[in-house]
Amino acid sequence: MAAPAPTRVGQCSNSFVQEVSSRFGARVGEFGSENSSLILTNGLGVYLYRKLRMSSAPGWGISNQSESISFGHAVGMYRANDKVKVCLEYIPTDCDYHQRLGDRRGEIYYISNYRNNETAFGHYGRNGCGLA
């Protein structure tokens, strides 16, 4: 059984991969397959990146150097039912209002697969907090 998702920076918990998917459900080679996401049994759904960098403003962010993990690569890294360690790395500081409403967009997680030691960063949502 999966533990609840971490809620404080530096906190980690274990979960399991429920599904590896691509943006818009695309197959390898189709539009959207350049992005992948994980849905975990603890309720998190995150887009996968090789690295997320500190932006010029305080905090982390997605940039053109973030190296999105393609769907084809993600299915080699993660499988349904893989046990993973999920650590909360960053909570946006300019999102207090939205976070009080339960909006987790913008949070960044470090995800490590126990089966093969593959690691990735997961960004909750494609956009920052409060954005469509």
SEKELO-990052 format. One record per residue (C-alpha): x, y, z. Coordinates in steps of 0.02 Angstrom, whole numbers, padded with zeros to 5 digits, always signed. Layout:
residues N
XYZ ...
end
This chain:
residues 132
+00000+00000+00000 +00063+00174-00041 +00096+00305+00090 +00017+00477+00065 +00113+00598-00046 +00243+00705+00044 +00181+00876+00099 +00342+00960+00162 +00503+00995+00068 +00629+00859+00108 +00495+00733+00157 +00490+00567+00063 +00366+00425+00051 +00347+00263-00046 +00219+00236-00180 +00190+00126-00332 +00176+00167-00516 -00003+00151-00571 +00024+00205-00751 +00156+00273-00868 +00077+00383-01000 +00112+00517-01128 +00034+00685-01156 -00136+00665-01238 -00115+00475-01234 +00002+00481-01384 +00096+00326-01441 +00284+00328-01471 +00321+00444-01618 +00154+00534-01612 +00127+00715-01560 +00132+00718-01369 +00249+00569-01350 +00394+00687-01319 +00321+00711-01144 +00284+00576-01017 +00197+00567-00852 +00179+00451-00705 +00021+00420-00609 +00061+00351-00437 -00049+00253-00318 -00033+00392-00188 -00133+00507-00302 +00009+00606-00380 +00018+00631-00566 +00179+00713-00627 +00265+00756-00791 +00441+00682-00800 +00603+00778-00828 +00787+00734-00821 +00826+00894-00730 +00737+01047-00668 +00843+01199-00635 +00839+01343-00517 +00766+01487-00614 +00830+01666-00603 +00695+01699-00474 +00702+01599-00313 +00643+01422-00338 +00642+01287-00469 +00570+01292-00642 +00550+01211-00811 +00659+01282-00948 +00713+01231-01121 +00861+01144-01037 +00749+01037-00926 +00754+00885-01040 +00579+00815-01039 +00580+00625-01035 +00495+00552-01187 +00359+00421-01171 +00469+00292-01258 +00606+00317-01129 +00486+00327-00981 +00413+00154-01016 +00590+00087-01005 +00619+00175-00838 +00454+00137-00751 +00325-00002-00757 +00156-00022-00677 +00174-00083-00498 +00357-00027-00480 +00391+00033-00303 +00460+00210-00303 +00526+00333-00176 +00447+00504-00196 +00528+00657-00113 +00455+00832-00116 +00594+00949-00174 +00505+01114-00201 +00342+01204-00163 +00316+01370-00255 +00317+01513-00131 +00203+01625-00233 +00059+01501-00230 -00004+01509-00050 -00183+01552-00098 -00196+01411-00226 -00111+01285-00111 -00237+01320+00025 -00369+01271-00103 -00276+01106-00133 -00190+01158-00295 -00022+01066-00302 +00031+01130-00473 +00210+01187-00477 +00271+01065-00345 +00427+00967-00393 +00465+00790-00338 +00618+00678-00352 +00564+00502-00400 +00678+00351-00381 +00632+00177-00442 +00683+00038-00321 +00683-00094-00460 +00816-00017-00572 +00879+00140-00480 +00817+00253-00622 +00779+00429-00563 +00683+00578-00630 +00606+00741-00574 +00418+00754-00577 +00329+00920-00601 +00150+00922-00539 +00052+00996-00685 +00112+01069-00848 +00094+01247-00779 +00130+01338-00619 +00001+01359-00483 -00165+01438-00525 -00134+01433-00712 -00247+01341-00833 
end
